[in-house]
């Protein structure tokens, strides 16, 4: 496919307030690859406006009924509707409802708070995985810049299992990572099987990345590697990202807090305190839009830092990790060529 766009310069600047402004920047993925942290670091920059809602998923959803437009398992034509109804629209045990948006006017309302920022954007990790998303983005938003963070696929899958436990509890199958990987090959048998089928497929990055490069060109699509770029030197990553977005690259975000961590409570007390913190987050949710940005950010970072101290990272059995990695080897090798970047740290 021919590239749709030419130069790497931003052509649409979000100007003024009270207008129906479109974003000129998106974080498109991948899930469980550090996007929550980058999103929080970006919103600190005075020249950047990030939507109050992370993960609106607009370009991954059918505009008529909000059905998610993920790829379909073989012989499972109704999978996306079932997935939407039972996963995306579910009220989770922590009381948190998904905040997906499928109507255009509601989506534009995410950016009504823009004043004199140069860049406005949002982060929806579903966009990288959704085949239709880059085409819809190009149609609706045109000449914008996009960013993807990619993580070692086996570790990303393990983190997705941790997220499953965090959101829906561990009193339902799968009971461990090995079982989650096993049922990911059986999407038609259980809802959990369908969920982990998607989580497994999300780790096959090559075709997902190629779609964006084909449509937008490499000069508009920035790819970072979680292990080498974010985990090892988040300050350099943010400076590079600010330069990519054409805002002041010398601004230094507070990167001391890591967001979106999954793990298990250190002990029973830690688990109870974690639940209290989550309930406090949910009580703040209806009013946080009315809080000054600085206060809102400080509250969130304080709660996140508190929660991080209550959990331990889930360790993956090295034999199972090697088995999962091997399933992705061919895709990783193709991705290396596409990005012209050594990904031997993943193998």
N, C-alpha and C positions, 0 to 999 in steps of 0.2 A: 504494500500500500504506500502511496506517496505521502510524504509528510504534509500536514495541513498548513503548517505555519513556517515562517521564515526566521527572523531574528529572535534572539533570546530576551529582548527588552519587554518589560511590562508596558502594555498599551492602554489598559484601563486602570485609572486611578480612582479609588473610592473617595468622593469629594462631598462635603456637606452632610447635613443630617436631615431626617424626615423624608428622605427620598428612598425609593426602592432600589437599593444598591445591590450589585452582584459581587460575590467574592472574586478576587483575582489571584487566589492562592489556595491550594488544598493539600492536606496530608492524606494520602490515599491508602496507606497501609504500612506494614502488614500487622495483623492482629498479634498481640503479645510480643511486640518487637521494640518497645520503648517509645511508642507514639504518645502515651499519656505524659511522659516526662517532657518530651520535646514540645508538646502542646502548651504545657504550663510554663516552660522556659520562654517560648515565643510570646505569650501574652504579657510578659513583663516589659517587653520593648515598647517604648512610647510611640513608635511609628507603626506599630502593628496592632490590629484589632482582631481578636479571635472570638468566634461565636461563644456565647455563654454556655450553650449545649455542645458537648463533645459527642460525636457519633450520631448525627441526625440521619445519616444513611440515605439521604434523598435520592441520589443517583443510582442507588441499588434497589429502589423500590418501585413497584408499579404505581403510576400516578392515580389510577382508577380506584384501587382497593388496598394499596399499601403492601401487597405481597412482595416478599423478597425475591429478587431475580438472580439467585445463585445458580450455578450449574446443576444439572439433574443427574442423579444416579441412573444407571440403565434400568429400564422397565419400572420407573418410579415417577410417573408423570405428575402425580399430585404432591410430590415431596415438598416443593417450596411452599405451597399453601399450608400443608401440615406444619412445616417448620416454622412458618410465620405465626400461625395461630397458637402453637404450643410452646414455642421458645421465645420469639421476639415480643409477643404481646402478653406473656405471662407476668403475673405479679410474683416477684421472687420472695424467698423467705425473709430477706432483710427489709421487705416493704418497698423496695425500689422498683419503679416501673420503667420500662424502656422508653426512651424519648425520641423514637424515630419519627420522621416527618416525610409525608409523601405528597403534600400539596405545595405548589410553587409559591403562592403568596405567603404561606407559613414559613417556607424556607427563606425567602427574602427578608422576612421579619427578624431573622436571626442577626441581621446586620444593620438594623435600624439605629443602633447605638453608635455607629461610626461618626466621627467628627472630622478631625483633620489628619487621621492616620493615612499613611501612604499605602499600606497593605492591609487587606482584610481577608480573613480566611476561616476555614473550619477543618476539622479532622474527623474523617470517617474511614475506619480501617477496612470496611467492607468493599470499598471502591476498587481496590487492587484485584480482588478475587472475582468481582462481578463482571462477566464478559461485556455486558452492555454499557457499563459505567463510563469508560473513556469516550465512547461515541456520544453519549448523552451530555457529558461534560463539555465536549467540544461544541455541540450544538447549542447548549444553553449559555455557556460562559466564554466560549471562544478562546482567545489567545491568553492563557493564564499559565502560571507556573505550578508544578506539582512536585511533591516529595514523597519518597517511599523509604521506609526503614525495613531492612530484611535481617532476619535472625536465623541462626543455624536451625534447620528444619526440625531435627529431633528435639532440641531444646524448646523450640516454639511449640511443638505438639505437647510436650510435657507441661509447659506453662499453661496451655489451653485446658489441660486436665485439671491443673490447680485452680484455674478460673472457674471451671465447672463445679468443683467442690465448694469454692468460696461462695458462689451465687446460689447453688441449689442444694447444698448440703451433701454429706457423705453417707446418708442413710439409704442411698439408692445406688444401683449399679451404674457404671463400673466401680468396683471396689478398689482398683489400683490401676496404675498406668499400663501395665501389661494387658489387662482386660480391656482398657479403653482402646489400645492399639488393635487388639484382636477384633472387637466389635466394629471398628471403623471399616472393616471389609464386609460388614453385613448390614448395610444401611436400611434394608427393607424389613428387618426383623423387629427393631425397637426404635423409639424416638431417640434414645441415647446413641444407637448405632448410626442414625442419620446425622446427629450432631457431630460425632467424631469422624464420620466420613468427610464432612465438610472440613473439619479441623485438619485432617490428613491431607486433603486435596489442596488446602491453602498453602502448604509447604512446597508445592511444585511451582516455584516462582517464575521459571523461564517464560512460559507463554503469557503469564500475567504481565510481566515487565515488558515483553516484546510488544504487546498491544499498545501500551502507552508510548513507547519509543516510536512505533510505526505511525501513530497519529500525531503526537506532539513534537517528536524529535528529541534527541538527547539534551539539546540546549535548554529545553523547558522541563525536563524530567530528571530530577536529582535523586540519586540512590545512595543511601548510607548503609553501612554494615554495622549492625548492633555491637558485635564483639570488638571490632577494631576502631570504629568511629565514635560510638556513643559510650560504651562501657569503659574504654580506656582513656578517652579524652573528650569529655562532653563540652568543655570550654572551646576547644578548637572547632568541634562540630558546629556549635552555635555561631561562632564567628564566620565560618564558611557559609552557613545557611543564611545569616543576615546579609552577607555580600551577595549571595544568589538572589535574594529578595530585594536587593537594591535599597536597603535601609542601613543605618549607621552600624558598621561592623564592629566598632569599638565598644558598643554597649555591652555590659557584662551582666547577664542574668544570674540570679541566685540558683545554682545547680546543686546545692547541698542536699536537697531532698529528692529521692527517687519515687516516682509515682507509678501506680498500677502493679505493685509487687503482689505476687501470689505466693502463698506458703501455708504452713500449718502453725497453729498457736504453740508457743513454747511450753505452755502448761494450761491447766484448767482455768486459772485466774486470768491468764493472758487471753484465753478464748472469750471469757465473759466480758473483759474490758474491751476487746475488739468489737463485740456486739454492741456494747454501749456507745462506742465511738461511731459505729455505723448508724445507729438509731439517731444520734445527734446530727449526723450528716443529713439524714432524711428530714429531720425537723427543720433544718436550715434551708432545705431545698426550695420551699415555696417563697422564702423571703430573700434569698441571696441576691436576686436580681436588683433588689432595692438598696443593697449595701454598696458603699463606695468600693471601687475596684480594689484598692489597696487593702482594705479591711477584709474583703472577701478572699483575696489571695492569701493573706496572712492566716486567716482561720483555716483554710484548706491545707496549707503547708504544715501548720501546727498539728492538725489532726492526722495528716498523712505520716509525718515524722513519728508521732505517737504510735500509730498502728504498725509502722515498720519495726519498732522495737519489740512488739508483741509476738512477732511471727518468725519462724525459721524457714529458710528456703528448703523446698522439697528436693531431696537428692534422688537422682535417677540412677538406677542400676546400670553400670557401665556396659554390661553385655547387652542389655536391652537397648541402650542408647546406640550402640554400634549397629545393632540389627535394624533399628529405625533409620539411622543414617544411611545404611547401605541401600535401603529402599529409595532414597533420594539421590543417590550418587550420580546417576546419569543426568538428572535435571540440574544438579549443581555444576557439573562439568559443562553443560550447555550454557548455563547462566554465566559462568566464567568468561566464555568466549563473547557472549553478548555484551557484557559490561567491560570486557577487556581488563579484568581485575582478578588477581589471584585469590581464590577462596579455599585454599588448602587448609586454612584454620577450621573449616567446617568438616573436613574429611578425616 
